[in-house]
Amino acid sequence: MTTRLATSAGPHATRILGLGHYRPANVITNHDLIARGVETDDEWIKTRVGIAERHWADPDETVVDMAEQAGSKALAASGVSTADVDLVLVATCTMPTPVPAAAPNLAARLGIDAPGAFDVNSGCSGFVYALNAASAAVLTGQARNVLVVAAERFSGWLDMTDRSTCIILADGAGAAVVGPSDASGLGPAVWGSDGAQFDSVAIDEDSHFFRQEGQTVYRWATGQMAPVALAAIERAGLQPADIAAFVPHQANLRIIEALARRIELPNAVVARDIVTSGNTSAATIPLALSRMVESGEIASGAPVLLLGFGSGLAYAGQVVLAP
Ligand SMILES: CC(C)(COP(=O)(O)OP(=O)(O)OC[C@H]1O[C@@H](n2cnc3c(N)ncnc32)[C@H](O)[C@@H]1OP(=O)(O)O)[C@@H](O)C(=O)NCCC(=O)NCCS
């Protein structure tokens, strides 16, 4: 006789219940970088990358410190008590060491008692992957609510003599609480990867500095990501005209503008958070989304297209409803 195991089932739909974000207090302008000896100029950075300023953590401010700030705000916004959170996920690729993971420590700091806890590392697309792991856990009855945080501290991994990378990357965190819903607020993710290009974005094994083949990533993102975004809209059962906001990974303003042109979303406000936040890798999407919801640029219930892409090269697109 075949042994059958019991399965668990949760609610039939999930959504984002609340968002939060955190940017470190230190604002680093392009002129500050020049003052620190980087051979660059404000105009080049603004024209080629779109960044005017970015936030860098204090020397003693950690990934988990930033995750705690964003996570506690998302919990407060969601109205979900810590006693009702059964799983904590952290999307990050900048922890100082491979173990321990950030998630158990974050949960303890927030007073979430003994949840499942793990980190997700998919570089800049990590938040969308973690969001879907969270939703799956709720839908299968393995968690009532999930705290998802993306936090990065890239300032610790920069080669300040490499002007094509040290001007781009930054620190920050964004968070979402995922829980049950009467109607679906999380469309199906469209995800994938091109592992043949695995070494185009990486932390160098010897130097421990961030390295990337900038033009390879630029061509891949602008050439390959628009069909992923359109597929995510279709799988959510919507048309491009239904999308109220487009929040892509904030890698480079020129990539964002090129994608917005190709995807053609006639009614969507486009996230350009990179101008004042820089590229915070996995954190860019929830950071931008949370700031836009907080400022009223994105209304509650509005369909938002998320598009993560980067190291791997991995990507994930998804339509969500704003909380
Ligand atoms: C990184 C990126 C901005 C570099 O732009 P680029 O046009 O490819 O620049 P290149 O590296 O070819 O350099 C072009 C010139 O600008 C110069 N340059 C590079 N960085 C500079 C800087 N910060 N300031 C001034 N000049 C700079 C180079 O030295 C080079 O000069 P040269 O022509 O005299 O040799 C661009 O490739 C990019 O945005 N790629 C996407 C990658 C990305 O966003 N990754 C994030 C991870 S998902």
The ligand as a Gaussian input file, in Angstrom:
#p B3LYP/6-31G(d) Opt

LIG

0 1
 C       27.790000      50.794000     -15.509000
 C       27.429000      51.701000     -16.683000
 C       26.767000      52.963000     -16.189000
 C       28.692000      52.096000     -17.394000
 O       28.335000      52.858000     -18.543000
 P       29.016000      52.530000     -19.945000
 O       28.488000      53.475000     -20.919000
 O       28.850000      51.063000     -20.190000
 O       30.477000      52.898000     -19.571000
 P       31.840000      52.194000     -19.953000
 O       32.248000      51.310000     -18.823000
 O       31.836000      51.619000     -21.341000
 O       32.740000      53.460000     -19.981000
 C       32.515000      54.535000     -20.939000
 C       33.439000      55.651000     -20.580000
 O       32.966000      56.289000     -19.395000
 C       33.994000      56.288000     -18.422000
 N       33.416000      56.164000     -17.094000
 C       32.989000      55.045000     -16.472000
 N       32.516000      55.340000     -15.257000
 C       32.628000      56.682000     -15.124000
 C       32.300000      57.565000     -14.091000
 N       31.761000      57.168000     -12.943000
 N       32.540000      58.871000     -14.278000
 C       33.075000      59.315000     -15.415000
 N       33.423000      58.519000     -16.432000
 C       33.191000      57.211000     -16.283000
 C       34.869000      55.124000     -18.779000
 O       36.162000      55.252000     -18.260000
 C       34.844000      55.166000     -20.266000
 O       35.732000      56.161000     -20.709000
 P       36.596000      55.962000     -22.068000
 O       35.565000      55.834000     -23.147000
 O       37.415000      57.197000     -22.128000
 O       37.369000      54.708000     -21.865000
 C       26.476000      50.978000     -17.651000
 O       27.148000      49.948000     -18.327000
 C       25.302000      50.400000     -16.961000
 O       24.517000      51.104000     -16.352000
 N       25.088000      49.092000     -17.055000
 C       23.995000      48.426000     -16.365000
 C       24.540000      47.685000     -15.219000
 C       23.715000      47.784000     -13.984000
 O       22.911000      48.664000     -13.800000
 N       23.951000      46.847000     -13.107000
 C       23.363000      46.821000     -11.820000
 C       23.242000      45.440000     -11.335000
 S       21.704000      44.806000     -11.854000

